[in-house]
Amino acid sequence: MLKNAIAKSMMRSPWIYHINTGSCNGCDIELVAVLTPRYDAERFGFKLAGTPRHADIVVISGPVTSQSKDRLIRTLAQVPEPKCVVTLGSCPQSGNVFKGSYSVEAPVENFVHVDVAIAGCTVKPEAVIAGLYKAAEILEKKREAMNK
């Protein structure tokens, strides 16, 4: 009975861990704006986690630079299964304006599996909320599959 209560509460409150892999901070600001009272993503249960070991959803912003690639892979290895990986903005998906730079190794999909991609430069807060909600649904399906 206690396990069921814990499982239900985890479905309703996914924790987010944010990784910046070299972005201009435009998408980072939009992610933070989503958590403020104006857009209030916390009403859906989303909370920022201080450590990847407590996260359910990992949000990646920025093109993957040579310096951040290893850190990204090590950080994602610390996130417990099941996890959902979300890319935020155009940079992690294609490199955007940084594509072709000597220090950019985008897209993120070359290194990790991406579950949800939120496009835009910069992304709109409504799109961030919709993407996080979709990630929460995918996470719930992954948990159900693990419990079977």
Secondary structure as GFF3:
##gff-version 3
##sequence-region A 1 148
A	DSSP	alpha_helix	2	12	.	.	.	ID=ss1
A	DSSP	beta_strand	15	20	.	.	.	ID=ss2
A	DSSP	alpha_helix	26	34	.	.	.	ID=ss3
A	DSSP	three_ten_helix	41	44	.	.	.	ID=ss4
A	DSSP	beta_strand	47	48	.	.	.	ID=ss5
A	DSSP	three_ten_helix	52	54	.	.	.	ID=ss6
A	DSSP	beta_strand	57	61	.	.	.	ID=ss7
A	DSSP	alpha_helix	66	78	.	.	.	ID=ss8
A	DSSP	beta_strand	84	88	.	.	.	ID=ss9
A	DSSP	alpha_helix	91	94	.	.	.	ID=ss10
A	DSSP	three_ten_helix	96	98	.	.	.	ID=ss11
A	DSSP	three_ten_helix	108	110	.	.	.	ID=ss12
A	DSSP	beta_strand	116	118	.	.	.	ID=ss13
A	DSSP	alpha_helix	125	147	.	.	.	ID=ss14
###
